[in-house]
Amino acid sequence: MNYSTLVPQTPHSYFAASTLDELLQRDAQRKNDGFFPRINVTKVLAPGTGFDIVLIPTTVEEKFYHDTRPLHPMSGQEQTGSGEGEEGEMIGYEPAEGESGQGSGKKEGSQAGAGEGEHGLGNDPYEIGKVITKKLRLPNLRHKGKQFLADRQFELTDRNRGSGQLVDQRRTLDNLIRTNMLLGIIPPDTTDFTTIPFDNLLVSPNDIEYRILSVEPTYESRALVFFARDYSASMQGLPAEQVVKQQILIYSWLVYQYQRKVETRFFLHSEVSKEVPDFRTYFRLLTEGGTRIESVFSHINAVVEAENLARDYNIYIFYGGDGDDLGEAFSKRAVEEIEKALSYVNRLGITIVNDQERSFSAVLSQSGILAKKPNLIRYDLISKDADQDRLIKGINKLVSEIGVKK
Amino acid sequence: MNIIDQHAKKLMERCKDRARESGLRFSDETLEIILKNEEIVRLEAKGFIPTMYDYWVDEVRTLQGIGAYEIFPRRTYGMFEIVTNARPPISYYNVNNPDWLNVMIFYHVLAHIDFFQNNAMFRNTWRDDFAGQALADKRTIAKLRREHGRWLEYTIEFARAIDNLVGFHAELAKSMDRTPEPLPKAGFYFDVFIQGKDLPQSEFFREMELYNRFVSEDSEQGEQRFFALKQAKYPELGALYERYRKEWKQSPSDAIEFIMQNSPFLNKAENEWMKQVIEIVRRTSLYFQPQIKTKIMNEGWASYWHEQLFMQNERISGHEVQFAVNNAQITALNRLGLNPYAVGLRLFQYIEEQADQGRLSHEFKRLRDITARDKYDQNTGNGKQSVFDVREQMDDFLFIHLFLDQDFVDRHKLFVSERRFNPIAKRWEYYVKSRKAEDYKRMVTATLYHPPSVTAEDSNGTLSLHHHFEGQRLVPEYIQSTMVGIAHLWGGTVTLRTYEPTVTTQPSVEMAIVAGAPRVVRVENPQATWQAVRYTANDKKVTKEALTGERELAEVAAWFSEKR
């Protein structure tokens, strides 16, 4: 047979070159003929190349197939494997995703929120933090604050001539050539290295350079984040959702900045403050009753002091509420507690979700600490229906460092 | 898209000589082509047949592949090779590899070609060059596209919606039956007539014995005398056989052929072109069937030979470590999941060893004494011949079913694992479910390609399809549009009888702490009852009704009792 017909000379000439637009146009025509459209288009964020969206069309050829999905979503799925392990022994696990209760969550406190995972945070916060830091231009931390000895390791980082653990071949060759040039064995003006008489080189023990073991201490920064929010009745619905959404993004950002060395504590308050064990409870709980912002800051201060946390961690506090407070006198006491906290925090951020300034905000700005210590405390007011972009801008406001360009 | 250079081609020719010396058999001519990454994406959508007919789904897949490539650029993979079963066989490579790696890959490719050209499942692909056939089909489709526009696309789409129902085995049987003709009278009597009489099995065997006795006593008149006797018992026999002979025609191999032969719509003169299209789709599907059915064997065979031939080749010297790494990347057993290269390779090696020791014999199978079994070695030297026989005669199902035994599972530490939801820890946990060969075989068999068995008949102008119960439902989301497509090709009402489960008990898992570690101690699978249902497609509308007839219940009961 004739291969010129089989393998065309110009590449791809054997493909009908349809563009996505043409395909979609034809797909739209199907409706007029009485058939369902068949092409789905997915938008995917391309990593690493800026803010690029890639359009990916997909289609399924529908046929009579055996349904291989399990009868029940919770029933087991089998597959083959090999290696060690007795019958019944667990050999691995993966976290469940998209478990019931997330999303609209109307039954459980009328609050939408995030998914599951570490502290109930969905996907990988590190990856989210990486993406929002890069794509949304959140600042990188210039100073990560206190560093702590994490580990001591022996590494082959030091060098020694004459003896050692591992010959450093490149440096040894350098030394040999230098010595032999000085001795005149290699003519000093050699440019073509293939002419070097390698067989006749003089090898001095002192020219042999080794890598030797040395102790390398590694330091790391650790962060502890206090997330606090008002969970009184007035926060129900959108305000709570906004606070929690923003705090998740802040958490992700910190996880990325501190290379996962981040711990979290969660505090809720109405007239009194209480600590809750996990994120799930933190974003779900609602209570009746009034608001006393002072309660949560004094609680956090007490915890930090009692557990001596300031010694071991870089501490962050992020607070969210709607700005309502029991009264001006109480707001003043809250500001006093905040000032105390400023003695140990790396940053304290306050987000007020409301359409106008409320009593607490007024007291806070009158106190002047916002202006006095802009590197320690930040304040942001966002409206109830702010979109994601506004939330991100808010984060920028809360976490950026002075002198660092966004 | 370039043909490999002369130097590499020379290597290939030398590899062919050595492969032949080891017993592999394949055609002299081969074609080796190097592809760029984008060309791989484009050809992938066309099943690596460059001359495949154009269809919009392939174009969507191409765009999908290019998009995916933009997001996750694939590493140029040194061991990339694809072999197509054409005449000559075409093999594709990604880059020009160093010589030693090329030699290793060429051996792998040659074993694939040997498999294509000698395995009995491929019998129907031996006569023609599929790439050439596809080119002719592509031209036909292009011509019809100019004449019929988007209705050509719909015809392809609806034909492809049932192209997994092709009767691969029926076609294979037909090709081996050289002169298709109606059964002789004895065949008719035993295979058709008496089957309808509902006789007990003992009676059936007695009839057979009687027939054999008549024929052996008198080879010329025996059969006549037998039938004279039977004619007296069943007066209708002679007339029925005459009618059978008169009305006999070769039965369609599958539902697609049935529709082509019997659809009033397709058999109108103005729609004859559609049958051409359906035949092309059907032929294409049939071409790919043996490849899907021999994945584990084919990859195992290629890995078996590249390992064996390359280890003997002088080009390995100096590249032993690189070879070991490359080979392990292909043939290592996965901790979880099935690697057809790994299982196929080990099973071929196992068969060779077993045959060499004479362990594939009936005598060994009957041996119960463990020490005697351990020491059993007849030193037959049949190993090589046995693996060649296996590659010639089996498909994945037989390969796994006949040779994978407990010794094999133990030797390679194989197991069936299961994923279970742990509601307390809120995570999916994987645990070792079973190390029994039976379970492992069942699991591997379940992953093999097995399209639903759907037969067709014409009941008074309605096409009625019957999905035979095998303990699985059809994907419910796809039934509607598939039926609308079939109804279009049939030009009238189409019904489908199938079975759907209702879950009656929830799954549950019991865990316990054994020796300080959590263990799964008891697993309850969800129970289901099966309900027969009938879908009816008429004028682009599909309705569903429950069936409660005894025939339907009997089919489910029969399947379960056979399984037990």
Interface residues (C-beta under 8 A of the other chain):
Chain A: M1 Y3 T5 L6 V7 P8 P11 H12 Y14 F15 A16 S18 L20 L23 R26 Q29 D33 G34 F35 F36 I39 V44 A46 P47 V54 L55 I56 P57 T58 T59 V60 E61 E62 K63 F64 Y65 H66 D67 T68 P70 L71 H72 M74 S75 G76 Q77 E78 Q79 T80 G81 S82 G83 E84 G85 E86 E87 G88 E89 M90 I91 G92 Y93 E94 P95 A96 E99 E116
Chain B: M1 I3 L31 I33 E39 R42 P50 T51 D54 W56 V57 E59 V60 R61 T62 L63 Q64 G67 A68 E70 I71 D129 A131 G132 L135 R150 E153 Y154 E157 R160 A161 I162 D163 N164 L165 L333 N334 R335 L336 G337 L338 H412 K413 L414 F415 V416 S417 E418 R419 R420 F421 N422 A425 K426 R427 W428 E429 Y430 Y431 V432 K433 S434 R435 Y440 M443 V444 A446 T447 H450 P451 P452 V454 H467 E470 Q472 R473 L474 V475 P476 E477 Y478 I479 S481 T482 V484 P501 V503 Q506 P507 V509 V514 A517 P518 R519 V520 V521 V523 N525 P526 A528 K540
